[in-house]
Structures are given as C-alpha cells and as structure tokens.
Amino acid sequence: MDWGSMRRVARGLTALALVGAMTACSSASGAPSPRSGPSSQFLVFYADGQQAQALEAIRRAGGTAESTEAKLGYVLAQGSGDAFVNRVGADSSVVGVSADRQIGYASALDDAGGAARRTGFPDASALTSPKGEPLAPRQWDMRMIGADRAHAKQPGSRKVLVGVIDTGIDGNHPDIAPNFNRELSRNFVTDKPKDSNGDRLDGPCEVVSCKDPVDEDDDGHGTHVASTIASPINGIGIAGVAPDVQLVNIRAGQDSGFFFLKASLDALTYAGDIGVDVVNMSYYVDPWLFNCRDNPADSKKQQLEQRAIITGMQRAIDYARKKGVTVISALGNGSSDLGHPKVDSSSPGYPRGDEKTRKIDNSCLNVPAESKGVISVSSLGPSGRKALYSDYGLEQTDVSAPGGDELDGNGLSPARTILAAAPEGALRAQGKLDRAGKPKTDEVVRSCVKGACSYYQYMEGTSMAAPHATGVAALIVSRFGKIGPDKVEKLLYESATKHACPSPRKFSYGSEAHVCEGGKARNGFYGHGIVSALGAVTVKP
C-alpha cells in the first residue's frame, strides 16, 4: 500500500494493487426504465432485509439489476453514471453504491533509493550456509520472531490452508511449489490493458482471455507475501514462518497493483466457502485511502462509494470470520497516526490524477486495516524500532512484525528489508535481470542449488510485516486445530513479545517524529507485541 508516501503500492521495494473482476451471481429480476447516457456497472448495497426495495429503487433510477449476492447483500446493476448513483443512493433501502472498477493498492514501498546509495549489502556467497536453507543467514526477520527455532517444534500442518489475497502467486517457483494448492486457487480479476482514461494500466494481456492462470504473478508482490508465510524447508533459498502449511492463491489484484472492490468481496467469500483458515490482505481498498461516510468535501456520489467500501468489506469480513477465517491485514505505509488523521491528499486514487486534498478525522477508515474483526500489523526494522514509513495508532495497531527498514542503521541497505521469493518473469519484465539471468540490482538475489536457480527479492513495507503475523496464526491453527478466529487472535496476542513505547515516546527519525501512545501491554507502535512464532508453538491454551 503505498500508503507509505501516500501513493498506491507498486513494486520492487514495490507497490500494491487494486482488486477487480466480476463473477457470476444468482440472477435478479426487474425491468429497467428507459435510460440515457453511457451505462456502467455498480455494486448497490442494500440494508438488511431490503433486497426487494433495492431492486425496485434500481428500476426507478433507470438501471438494470444484473445479479445479486445475497451473502453480502448487494446487487450488481447497470446504470447511467452519476445520475443513476444519485437517484438510487437517495432511496432508504440503499446504504452504499460503488462503481465496479479497480480501487486498491498494495503495501510495499517503491524503491526510491537506488543501489548507488546503499551500503552494507552482503555478498551471496558469504551468506550461504552449508546446512539448512542457503539464504537463511539473510533472514533476520525469522530470527526476530523465533521462526528458525519454532520449526523444530511445529512447522505447520498440511491441513491448514492460508489464503493469499494479492496479485497472485508464482506456483511454479521452486521455493513455493511444494506448498502451493493449485486445485483450490482462484483468480478473481481480468487484466485490463488501459484505465478509464486510456492510459496504460496492466499492459497487454499475457493470455487470450486476459485472465491469468492461477499459478502466475506478473507483479511479484503476492509471491513475496506467500513465500514469507510458507516457503518450505527444502534446501532451496529460504524458509517461511510456517513451512508445512498449504498456500492458496485467491487473487484480487491487477498486474498493475490495483484492487477492485468486487474482487476483494469475491475473494473473502470464496475463502470462507472453501474452509481457508487464515487470509493475508496486504493492501487497502481504493480509490479512497480513508473512507468517510459524510465528508462535506466529497460529492454525494463519492460519499456513496465510500459507504459501499466500508459496508461491503465489513460484510465480507464478517462472512469469512463466521466461516472460521482469521483475517490479517497490513496497517499501511503512510507514516501516519491512524488514530488522529487530519488530511488525505491521496484520494480518490483511481484513475490517476483524480486526487484532491481534504480534511478528515478519526471517523474516516482505512479499509480493511480499520475494519472490525481484522488483525492489523505495523512494521519493524531489524533493530526492533517501528519503521519510519509504517502507520501506527493505539486503536489501530494490533500486533507488530518485521517488515524491513532500509534506514534502520548507517546508510541504506536492502539487507535490512525482507528477502522472499520472486517470479523470474516479473523480474525480467521489470528490467532487474540481464539476458543471462544475472541480477542487475542488489535488491534481487539468485540462488542456485545443484544447477537449478531461483530468484528472491528484498522488499519492505507493512505488506511484508503482515505475512509474518499470518504465518504465526497458521502455526496456532496447526497446533490447536480449527478453534475459530477469536481464539486464534487471543493466542496470537498472548504469544507475542510485549514491547513498550520508546523513551521518550516522541521518537525521532531525523526528518520527522512519531508519538507512541499506550503501555507495554498495548501501544500504538507495537500493539499487543511483536508476533512470535516460537511463542505460538509453546504458549499454553
């Protein structure tokens, strides 16, 4: 989530993405009234028990109800732009209206530094270990949470399913393939070459249908997240937090890193329906960094859209949780105290160029990080300090985890960020490999075992912190079984390593300072503590 510099997450030390894609639901009836002007698709959310009234409101507004999703309480409708939105949104049965288009970004940070400014980058040959995973010495993050020691006690269970709602997973990567569940994986998005302004979005489609296979990731963000959660112990590259659990790709992000609202809804619903135990959501749903129900700076249409995002995502999260899914989210990279927000200058972030500056307050929500029932994760550097870019807040931070911080030390070094698997195709497309496959940047590592080579990438962001918490949650489910998200959350907090606010509480990063509120048991930087894989496999029930 390029929540960080308030821009949408992209790639490399990368950015996140918007979810999209339309799936078929049950058909809905309702004859449309005559319409004028171009027609668009909208998600019309209705109040409990008000489906029939909402269908009638759609008809009166000149729209056509194409399908309904009773599980989450919305109608997919065709309507004539702003006029339709304002008319249908005025009906008392309707609680929110959102265009069915991409609206989100991921939470890794763009590489703003460049190799020339970095120091302390270790040579790969010096770090390969004769035993275990070759790149394990680079995994300071796993040592911070005790994952290296936890593996001997509990590496995870093959019965546990972890859903990665992201830009996809490279299911053929040697350090992911053994744990990749191809049969259950789904792609809920269709590549879009251009955005609504005709500018490049995803670029040319890789397949005729423009719907990528479930084992591809043209961005790299989702693969990095999945690798941190569950790269296997196989003598190749690295090991994840829970190296024996299964990974399910539940793709909701475009190649470009954007996320549509509907794809997020579809992904969460699917996760619940197939029995996923934990899902990782390292993104925010755009186009609004902060979603405000009644901000006077927004038009009625914009207010309805934000209400739809808040309502729709909360319903999807509630649905997944009732089905036994523990939901974990990145907190964001805006360097912001989410408990005291004042200005949002990044929204609406799609299409690009539509941003405006507006005053906001704590009633405005970052979704899904601030949605109810979601475990939100702040990011730490290798010294244990909260990363400069990481959002924070006494109410918002549930736990903290290593997410990397190039600035946490003298000079800049990618070695202070998180190393995890990367798709070779994405790296080539991004110009990070030469023709022979040799990395052209120190952000990328090639590891060769018995003549076969695989690739890894350093990235930082709360996107990288969240999967550490997801992996620990997967270890808890592996140990205790399907105990439900409330009990998983309780054990995650109890097993975390408590960490007090810095002294003084106003911590200086040189260029700016952040104030930590709360005590050792719960505070705005660390939440209930730093997640602990070792704690999770030893905590008493």
VEXDREN-2710 file (C-alpha; in Angstrom, 1 decimal):
% VEXDREN-2710
k/r/px/py/pz
1/MET/0.0/0.0/0.0
2/ASP/1.9/2.8/-0.9
3/TRP/0.2/4.1/2.0
4/GLY/3.8/5.0/2.6
5/SER/4.3/8.0/0.6
6/MET/0.6/8.1/0.3
7/ARG/0.8/6.7/-3.1
8/ARG/-0.5/3.4/-4.2
9/VAL/1.8/0.5/-3.7
10/ALA/3.8/-0.6/-6.7
11/ARG/6.6/-2.9/-7.0
12/GLY/10.2/-3.6/-6.3
13/LEU/10.6/-2.3/-2.8
14/THR/7.2/-2.3/-4.5
15/ALA/3.6/-1.1/-4.7
16/LEU/0.3/-2.8/-4.1
17/ALA/-2.7/-3.2/-6.1
18/LEU/-6.4/-2.8/-6.9
19/VAL/-8.7/-5.7/-6.9
20/GLY/-11.2/-6.3/-9.7
21/ALA/-13.1/-8.8/-11.7
22/MET/-16.7/-9.8/-11.9
23/THR/-18.0/-13.2/-11.1
24/ALA/-21.4/-14.6/-11.8
25/CYS/-24.0/-14.5/-9.0
26/SER/-27.6/-15.5/-8.9
27/SER/-29.8/-13.8/-11.5
28/ALA/-32.0/-10.9/-10.4
29/SER/-35.2/-9.7/-12.0
30/GLY/-36.5/-6.2/-12.5
31/ALA/-37.4/-4.5/-15.8
32/PRO/-35.4/-1.3/-16.4
33/SER/-36.9/2.1/-17.1
34/PRO/-35.7/4.0/-20.1
35/ARG/-32.1/5.2/-19.7
36/SER/-29.9/7.8/-21.4
37/GLY/-26.2/8.3/-21.4
38/PRO/-23.4/5.7/-21.2
39/SER/-24.0/2.7/-18.9
40/SER/-21.7/1.5/-16.2
41/GLN/-21.7/-1.3/-13.6
42/PHE/-22.3/-0.6/-10.0
43/LEU/-22.4/-2.5/-6.7
44/VAL/-25.6/-1.4/-4.9
45/PHE/-25.5/-2.4/-1.2
46/TYR/-28.9/-2.7/0.5
47/ALA/-29.9/-2.6/4.1
48/ASP/-30.8/-5.9/5.9
49/GLY/-34.0/-7.4/4.5
50/GLN/-34.3/-4.7/1.9
51/GLN/-33.3/-6.5/-1.3
52/ALA/-36.7/-6.2/-3.0
53/GLN/-36.9/-2.5/-2.2
54/ALA/-33.4/-2.0/-3.6
55/LEU/-34.3/-3.8/-6.8
56/GLU/-37.2/-1.5/-7.2
57/ALA/-35.0/1.5/-6.5
58/ILE/-32.6/0.4/-9.2
59/ARG/-35.5/0.1/-11.6
60/ARG/-36.9/3.5/-10.8
61/ALA/-33.5/5.0/-11.2
62/GLY/-33.4/3.7/-14.8
63/GLY/-31.0/0.9/-14.0
64/THR/-31.0/-2.9/-14.6
65/ALA/-30.3/-5.4/-11.9
66/GLU/-27.9/-8.0/-13.5
67/SER/-27.3/-10.2/-10.5
68/THR/-27.5/-10.4/-6.7
69/GLU/-25.1/-11.5/-4.0
70/ALA/-27.3/-12.4/-1.0
71/LYS/-24.4/-13.5/1.1
72/LEU/-23.0/-9.9/1.3
73/GLY/-26.2/-8.0/0.5
74/TYR/-25.6/-6.2/-2.8
75/VAL/-26.9/-6.1/-6.4
76/LEU/-24.7/-5.8/-9.4
77/ALA/-26.5/-3.3/-11.6
78/GLN/-26.2/-1.4/-14.8
79/GLY/-26.9/2.3/-14.7
80/SER/-26.2/5.6/-16.4
81/GLY/-23.4/7.2/-14.5
82/ASP/-23.7/9.8/-11.8
83/ALA/-27.4/10.3/-12.4
84/PHE/-28.1/6.7/-11.6
85/VAL/-25.9/6.7/-8.5
86/ASN/-27.5/9.8/-7.0
87/ARG/-31.0/8.5/-7.7
88/VAL/-30.6/5.0/-6.4
89/GLY/-28.5/6.3/-3.5
90/ALA/-31.3/8.5/-2.3
91/ASP/-33.5/5.5/-1.6
92/SER/-33.7/4.5/2.1
93/SER/-33.1/0.8/1.3
94/VAL/-29.6/1.6/-0.2
95/VAL/-26.6/2.0/2.1
96/GLY/-23.8/2.4/-0.5
97/VAL/-23.1/2.5/-4.2
98/SER/-19.7/1.8/-5.8
99/ALA/-18.6/1.6/-9.4
100/ASP/-17.3/-1.9/-10.2
101/ARG/-13.8/-0.8/-11.1
102/GLN/-10.3/-1.1/-9.6
103/ILE/-9.9/0.5/-6.3
104/GLY/-6.9/-0.5/-4.3
105/TYR/-3.1/-0.7/-3.8
106/ALA/-0.6/-2.9/-2.1
107/SER/1.6/-2.1/0.8
108/ALA/5.2/-2.5/-0.2
109/LEU/7.3/0.6/-0.8
110/ASP/8.7/1.8/-4.1
111/ASP/12.5/1.8/-4.4
112/ALA/13.3/5.4/-4.1
113/GLY/16.9/4.9/-3.2
114/GLY/18.8/3.1/-5.9
115/ALA/21.8/0.8/-5.5
116/ALA/24.4/3.5/-5.5
117/ARG/23.2/4.9/-2.2
118/ARG/23.1/1.6/-0.3
119/THR/25.7/0.3/2.0
120/GLY/26.3/-3.0/3.8
121/PHE/24.9/-5.3/1.2
122/PRO/26.4/-8.8/1.9
123/ASP/27.8/-11.0/-0.8
124/ALA/25.6/-14.0/-1.5
125/SER/28.5/-16.5/-1.4
126/ALA/29.5/-15.3/2.0
127/LEU/26.0/-15.9/3.4
128/THR/25.1/-19.3/2.0
129/SER/25.2/-21.8/4.9
130/PRO/26.4/-25.4/4.5
131/LYS/23.3/-26.7/6.3
132/GLY/19.7/-25.7/6.1
133/GLU/18.3/-23.2/3.7
134/PRO/21.0/-21.5/1.6
135/LEU/19.8/-17.9/2.2
136/ALA/18.7/-18.4/5.9
137/PRO/21.6/-16.1/7.1
138/ARG/19.8/-13.2/5.4
139/GLN/16.6/-13.8/7.2
140/TRP/17.0/-11.6/10.2
141/ASP/13.2/-11.4/10.3
142/MET/12.8/-15.1/11.0
143/ARG/15.3/-14.9/13.9
144/MET/13.5/-11.8/15.3
145/ILE/10.3/-13.8/15.7
146/GLY/11.9/-17.1/16.6
147/ALA/10.7/-18.9/13.5
148/ASP/14.0/-20.6/13.0
149/ARG/13.6/-22.3/16.4
150/ALA/9.9/-22.8/16.1
151/HIS/10.2/-25.0/13.1
152/ALA/11.6/-27.9/15.1
153/LYS/8.6/-27.9/17.3
154/GLN/5.8/-27.1/14.8
155/PRO/6.5/-26.4/11.1
156/GLY/2.8/-26.2/10.4
157/SER/0.2/-28.7/9.3
158/ARG/-0.7/-29.8/5.7
159/LYS/-4.4/-29.5/6.9
160/VAL/-4.0/-25.7/7.3
161/LEU/-5.0/-23.5/4.3
162/VAL/-3.6/-20.0/4.1
163/GLY/-5.2/-17.7/1.5
164/VAL/-3.1/-15.0/0.0
165/ILE/-5.4/-12.3/-1.4
166/ASP/-3.0/-10.4/-3.5
167/THR/-1.6/-10.0/-7.0
168/GLY/-1.2/-13.8/-7.5
169/ILE/1.4/-16.4/-6.6
170/ASP/4.1/-17.9/-8.7
171/GLY/3.0/-21.5/-8.0
172/ASN/5.9/-22.9/-10.1
173/HIS/8.7/-21.2/-8.0
174/PRO/10.9/-23.9/-6.6
175/ASP/10.5/-22.4/-3.1
176/ILE/6.7/-22.3/-3.2
177/ALA/5.6/-25.1/-5.5
178/PRO/5.7/-27.9/-2.8
179/ASN/3.2/-26.0/-0.7
180/PHE/1.0/-24.5/-3.5
181/ASN/-2.5/-25.8/-3.7
182/ARG/-3.3/-25.3/-7.4
183/GLU/-6.7/-27.0/-7.2
184/LEU/-8.2/-24.6/-4.7
185/SER/-6.5/-21.4/-6.1
186/ARG/-8.6/-18.9/-8.0
187/ASN/-8.1/-15.7/-9.9
188/PHE/-10.9/-13.2/-9.5
189/VAL/-9.5/-10.5/-11.8
190/THR/-9.2/-10.0/-15.5
191/ASP/-6.3/-8.0/-16.8
192/LYS/-7.2/-4.5/-18.1
193/PRO/-4.7/-3.1/-20.6
194/LYS/-5.8/0.5/-20.1
195/ASP/-7.5/2.5/-17.4
196/SER/-10.7/4.6/-17.9
197/ASN/-8.7/7.5/-19.2
198/GLY/-7.0/5.3/-21.9
199/ASP/-3.6/5.3/-20.1
200/ARG/-1.6/2.1/-19.6
201/LEU/-2.8/0.0/-16.7
202/ASP/-1.9/-3.7/-16.8
203/GLY/-0.5/-3.5/-20.3
204/PRO/-1.0/-6.2/-23.0
205/CYS/-2.8/-9.4/-21.8
206/GLU/-0.5/-12.4/-21.5
207/VAL/-3.2/-14.8/-22.5
208/VAL/-6.1/-14.6/-24.9
209/SER/-8.8/-14.4/-22.2
210/CYS/-6.9/-11.7/-20.3
211/LYS/-7.4/-13.9/-17.2
212/ASP/-4.0/-15.2/-15.9
213/PRO/-3.6/-18.8/-14.8
214/VAL/-3.9/-19.3/-11.0
215/ASP/-0.1/-20.1/-10.7
216/GLU/1.1/-16.8/-12.2
217/ASP/2.1/-13.5/-10.6
218/ASP/3.1/-10.8/-13.0
219/ASP/3.7/-8.3/-10.2
220/GLY/5.7/-10.2/-7.6
221/HIS/4.1/-8.7/-4.5
222/GLY/1.8/-11.7/-3.9
223/THR/4.6/-14.2/-4.4
224/HIS/6.8/-12.3/-1.9
225/VAL/4.0/-12.4/0.7
226/ALA/3.3/-16.1/0.1
227/SER/7.0/-17.0/0.4
228/THR/7.3/-15.2/3.8
229/ILE/4.3/-17.2/5.0
230/ALA/5.2/-20.7/3.8
231/SER/8.3/-21.3/1.7
232/PRO/9.2/-24.9/2.5
233/ILE/12.3/-26.3/4.2
234/ASN/13.7/-28.0/1.1
235/GLY/17.3/-26.9/0.9
236/ILE/16.4/-24.2/-1.6
237/GLY/16.5/-20.4/-0.8
238/ILE/14.6/-19.6/2.3
239/ALA/12.1/-21.0/4.8
240/GLY/8.8/-19.2/5.6
241/VAL/7.2/-18.8/9.0
242/ALA/5.0/-21.9/8.6
243/PRO/6.9/-24.1/6.1
244/ASP/4.5/-27.0/6.0
245/VAL/1.1/-25.3/5.5
246/GLN/-0.6/-25.0/2.2
247/LEU/-0.8/-21.8/0.2
248/VAL/-4.0/-20.9/-1.8
249/ASN/-3.8/-18.1/-4.3
250/ILE/-7.0/-16.1/-4.1
251/ARG/-6.1/-13.4/-6.5
252/ALA/-7.8/-10.0/-6.2
253/GLY/-5.0/-7.7/-7.5
254/GLN/-4.4/-6.5/-11.1
255/ASP/-1.0/-6.9/-12.7
256/SER/-0.5/-3.1/-12.2
257/GLY/-1.1/-3.5/-8.4
258/PHE/-4.6/-2.1/-8.2
259/PHE/-7.5/-3.9/-6.4
260/PHE/-11.2/-3.7/-7.3
261/LEU/-13.8/-3.8/-4.6
262/LYS/-15.8/-6.7/-6.1
263/ALA/-12.7/-8.9/-6.4
264/SER/-12.0/-8.3/-2.7
265/LEU/-15.6/-9.3/-1.8
266/ASP/-15.4/-12.4/-4.1
267/ALA/-12.0/-13.4/-2.6
268/LEU/-13.1/-13.2/1.0
269/THR/-16.4/-15.0/0.3
270/TYR/-14.5/-17.8/-1.5
271/ALA/-12.0/-18.1/1.3
272/GLY/-14.9/-18.7/3.7
273/ASP/-16.7/-21.1/1.5
274/ILE/-13.6/-23.4/0.9
275/GLY/-12.5/-23.6/4.5
276/VAL/-9.4/-21.4/4.5
277/ASP/-8.0/-20.9/8.0
278/VAL/-6.1/-17.6/7.6
279/VAL/-6.1/-14.9/4.9
280/ASN/-3.4/-12.3/4.3
281/MET/-4.6/-8.9/2.9
282/SER/-1.6/-6.6/2.3
283/TYR/-3.4/-3.8/0.6
284/TYR/-6.1/-1.2/1.1
285/VAL/-9.2/-0.8/-1.0
286/ASP/-9.1/2.3/-3.1
287/PRO/-9.8/4.7/-4.6
288/TRP/-10.0/6.1/-1.1
289/LEU/-7.1/5.9/1.3
290/PHE/-9.5/7.0/4.0
291/ASN/-13.2/6.2/3.6
292/CYS/-15.5/8.9/5.1
293/ARG/-19.3/8.4/5.1
294/ASP/-20.3/12.1/5.1
295/ASN/-17.3/14.3/4.3
296/PRO/-18.6/17.7/3.0
297/ALA/-15.5/17.8/0.7
298/ASP/-17.0/14.9/-1.3
299/SER/-19.8/14.8/-3.8
300/LYS/-22.9/12.6/-3.0
301/LYS/-21.6/10.0/-5.4
302/GLN/-18.2/9.9/-3.7
303/GLN/-19.9/9.6/-0.3
304/LEU/-22.0/6.7/-1.5
305/GLU/-18.9/5.0/-2.9
306/GLN/-17.0/5.2/0.4
307/ARG/-20.0/3.9/2.3
308/ALA/-20.1/1.0/-0.1
309/ILE/-16.5/0.2/0.5
310/ILE/-16.9/0.4/4.3
311/THR/-20.2/-1.7/4.3
312/GLY/-19.2/-4.2/1.6
313/MET/-15.8/-5.1/3.1
314/GLN/-17.2/-5.3/6.6
315/ARG/-19.9/-7.7/5.4
316/ALA/-17.3/-9.8/3.5
317/ILE/-15.0/-9.9/6.6
318/ASP/-17.9/-10.9/8.8
319/TYR/-18.9/-13.6/6.4
320/ALA/-15.4/-15.1/6.2
321/ARG/-14.9/-14.9/10.0
322/LYS/-18.2/-16.8/10.6
323/LYS/-16.8/-19.5/8.3
324/GLY/-13.7/-19.7/10.5
325/VAL/-11.3/-17.5/8.6
326/THR/-8.8/-15.4/10.6
327/VAL/-8.3/-12.1/8.7
328/ILE/-4.9/-10.3/8.8
329/SER/-4.1/-7.0/7.1
330/ALA/-1.1/-4.7/6.6
331/LEU/-1.6/-1.4/8.5
332/GLY/-0.3/0.9/5.9
333/ASN/2.8/2.8/4.8
334/GLY/1.8/6.5/5.3
335/SER/3.9/7.3/8.4
336/SER/0.6/8.3/9.9
337/ASP/-1.1/8.1/13.3
338/LEU/-4.3/6.5/12.2
339/GLY/-6.0/7.5/15.5
340/HIS/-5.5/11.2/14.7
341/PRO/-5.7/11.6/10.9
342/LYS/-6.1/15.2/9.6
343/VAL/-5.5/15.3/5.9
344/ASP/-6.0/12.9/3.0
345/SER/-4.3/14.1/-0.2
346/SER/-4.2/10.7/-2.0
347/SER/-7.8/10.1/-2.7
348/PRO/-9.5/9.3/-4.9
349/GLY/-6.5/7.5/-6.3
350/TYR/-8.1/6.0/-9.4
351/PRO/-8.0/6.9/-12.1
352/ARG/-4.6/8.5/-11.6
353/GLY/-4.8/12.3/-11.4
354/ASP/-8.1/12.5/-9.6
355/GLU/-6.6/13.1/-6.2
356/LYS/-7.6/16.0/-4.1
357/THR/-6.8/17.4/-0.6
358/ARG/-9.5/17.1/2.0
359/LYS/-9.7/17.4/5.8
360/ILE/-10.5/14.1/7.6
361/ASP/-10.9/12.8/11.1
362/ASN/-10.9/9.5/13.0
363/SER/-14.4/8.6/11.7
364/CYS/-12.8/8.0/8.3
365/LEU/-11.5/4.5/7.9
366/ASN/-8.6/2.8/6.1
367/VAL/-10.2/-0.4/4.8
368/PRO/-9.6/-3.2/5.6
369/ALA/-7.0/-2.3/8.2
370/GLU/-9.5/-0.5/10.3
371/SER/-12.5/-2.8/9.6
372/LYS/-13.8/-4.7/12.6
373/GLY/-12.5/-8.2/13.1
374/VAL/-9.3/-7.6/11.2
375/ILE/-5.8/-8.1/12.8
376/SER/-3.7/-5.2/11.6
377/VAL/0.1/-5.3/11.6
378/SER/2.6/-2.5/11.9
379/SER/6.2/-2.9/10.5
380/LEU/9.5/-3.0/12.3
381/GLY/13.1/-2.7/11.2
382/PRO/15.9/-5.1/12.2
383/SER/16.7/-3.1/15.4
384/GLY/13.1/-3.6/16.5
385/ARG/12.1/0.1/16.0
386/LYS/8.9/0.9/14.2
387/ALA/9.7/1.5/10.6
388/LEU/9.6/5.2/9.6
389/TYR/7.0/4.5/6.9
390/SER/4.7/2.3/9.0
391/ASP/1.4/3.7/10.1
392/TYR/0.5/3.3/13.7
393/GLY/-2.2/4.1/16.3
394/LEU/-3.3/3.0/19.7
395/GLU/-6.7/1.8/18.4
396/GLN/-5.4/0.5/15.1
397/THR/-2.2/-1.4/15.8
398/ASP/-3.0/-5.0/16.9
399/VAL/0.5/-6.5/16.6
400/SER/3.8/-5.7/15.0
401/ALA/6.2/-7.7/12.9
402/PRO/9.4/-7.4/10.9
403/GLY/8.7/-5.6/7.6
404/GLY/12.0/-4.1/6.9
405/ASP/13.5/-0.6/7.1
406/GLU/16.5/0.4/4.8
407/LEU/17.1/3.4/7.1
408/ASP/17.4/1.4/10.3
409/GLY/21.2/1.8/10.6
410/ASN/24.0/3.7/8.9
411/GLY/23.4/4.4/5.2
412/LEU/20.9/2.4/3.2
413/SER/20.9/-1.4/2.8
414/PRO/18.4/-3.7/1.2
415/ALA/19.7/-6.3/3.6
416/ARG/17.6/-4.6/6.3
417/THR/14.5/-5.3/4.4
418/ILE/12.7/-8.7/3.9
419/LEU/14.0/-11.3/1.5
420/ALA/11.5/-13.7/-0.1
421/ALA/10.7/-15.5/-3.4
422/ALA/10.3/-13.5/-6.6
423/PRO/8.9/-14.7/-10.0
424/GLU/11.6/-14.7/-12.7
425/GLY/9.1/-13.4/-15.3
426/ALA/8.2/-10.4/-13.2
427/LEU/11.9/-9.6/-12.6
428/ARG/12.7/-9.8/-16.3
429/ALA/9.7/-7.6/-17.2
430/GLN/10.9/-5.0/-14.6
431/GLY/14.4/-5.0/-16.1
432/LYS/16.0/-6.4/-13.0
433/LEU/17.8/-9.3/-14.7
434/ASP/20.2/-9.3/-17.7
435/ARG/19.8/-11.7/-20.6
436/ALA/21.8/-14.4/-18.8
437/GLY/19.6/-14.1/-15.7
438/LYS/22.1/-12.3/-13.6
439/PRO/20.6/-9.7/-11.2
440/LYS/21.2/-6.1/-12.3
441/THR/20.3/-4.7/-8.9
442/ASP/21.2/-5.6/-5.3
443/GLU/17.5/-5.9/-4.5
444/VAL/17.5/-9.2/-6.3
445/VAL/19.3/-12.4/-5.3
446/ARG/19.8/-15.5/-7.5
447/SER/20.3/-18.7/-5.6
448/CYS/21.5/-21.9/-7.4
449/VAL/21.3/-25.4/-6.0
450/LYS/22.5/-28.4/-8.0
451/GLY/22.4/-26.4/-11.2
452/ALA/18.9/-25.1/-10.8
453/CYS/18.4/-21.4/-10.0
454/SER/15.6/-19.5/-8.3
455/TYR/15.1/-15.8/-7.5
456/TYR/14.5/-13.8/-4.4
457/GLN/13.8/-10.1/-3.8
458/TYR/14.3/-7.7/-1.0
459/MET/11.2/-5.6/-0.2
460/GLU/9.9/-3.5/2.7
461/GLY/6.5/-2.4/3.9
462/THR/3.7/-3.3/6.1
463/SER/2.9/-5.7/3.3
464/MET/5.9/-7.6/4.4
465/ALA/5.1/-7.4/8.1
466/ALA/1.6/-8.8/7.8
467/PRO/2.6/-12.2/6.3
468/HIS/4.8/-12.8/9.4
469/ALA/1.7/-12.5/11.5
470/THR/-0.3/-14.6/9.1
471/GLY/2.4/-17.4/9.3
472/VAL/2.3/-17.3/13.1
473/ALA/-1.5/-17.5/13.0
474/ALA/-1.2/-20.5/10.7
475/LEU/1.1/-22.2/13.3
476/ILE/-1.5/-21.6/16.0
477/VAL/-4.2/-23.3/13.9
478/SER/-1.7/-26.1/13.1
479/ARG/-1.2/-26.7/16.8
480/PHE/-4.7/-26.2/18.1
481/GLY/-6.9/-27.0/15.2
482/LYS/-10.0/-25.1/13.9
483/ILE/-10.6/-23.1/17.1
484/GLY/-12.1/-20.0/15.3
485/PRO/-10.7/-16.5/14.6
486/ASP/-11.5/-15.1/18.1
487/LYS/-9.3/-17.8/19.8
488/VAL/-6.6/-17.5/17.2
489/GLU/-6.5/-13.8/17.8
490/LYS/-6.3/-14.3/21.5
491/LEU/-3.4/-16.7/21.3
492/LEU/-1.6/-14.6/18.7
493/TYR/-1.7/-11.7/21.2
494/GLU/-0.8/-13.8/24.2
495/SER/2.2/-15.4/22.5
496/ALA/3.5/-12.0/21.2
497/THR/6.6/-10.5/22.8
498/LYS/5.5/-7.4/24.7
499/HIS/7.3/-4.2/23.8
500/ALA/6.9/-0.8/25.5
501/CYS/6.9/2.5/23.7
502/PRO/10.3/4.1/23.1
503/SER/11.6/6.6/25.7
504/PRO/10.9/9.4/25.1
505/ARG/7.6/8.5/23.5
506/LYS/8.1/11.0/20.7
507/PHE/10.5/9.0/18.6
508/SER/12.7/11.0/16.2
509/TYR/13.6/9.6/12.8
510/GLY/15.6/12.6/12.0
511/SER/13.3/14.1/9.4
512/GLU/10.2/13.6/11.4
513/ALA/8.9/12.3/14.8
514/HIS/6.1/9.9/15.8
515/VAL/4.4/9.8/19.2
516/CYS/3.7/6.4/20.7
517/GLU/0.7/6.1/23.0
518/GLY/-0.2/3.4/25.4
519/GLY/1.6/1.0/27.8
520/LYS/3.7/-2.1/27.4
521/ALA/0.6/-4.4/27.1
522/ARG/-0.8/-2.4/24.2
523/ASN/0.5/0.6/22.4
524/GLY/0.4/2.4/19.1
525/PHE/3.7/1.2/17.8
526/TYR/3.7/-2.4/18.8
527/GLY/0.1/-3.2/19.6
528/HIS/-0.1/-6.3/21.8
529/GLY/3.6/-7.0/21.0
530/ILE/5.9/-8.4/18.3
531/VAL/4.5/-11.6/16.9
532/SER/6.4/-14.7/18.0
533/ALA/6.5/-18.0/16.1
534/LEU/8.3/-19.6/19.0
535/GLY/5.7/-18.2/21.4
536/ALA/2.9/-19.5/19.3
537/VAL/4.2/-23.1/19.4
538/THR/4.8/-23.0/23.1
539/VAL/2.0/-20.8/24.5
540/LYS/-0.4/-22.5/26.9
541/PRO/-4.0/-22.7/25.5
END
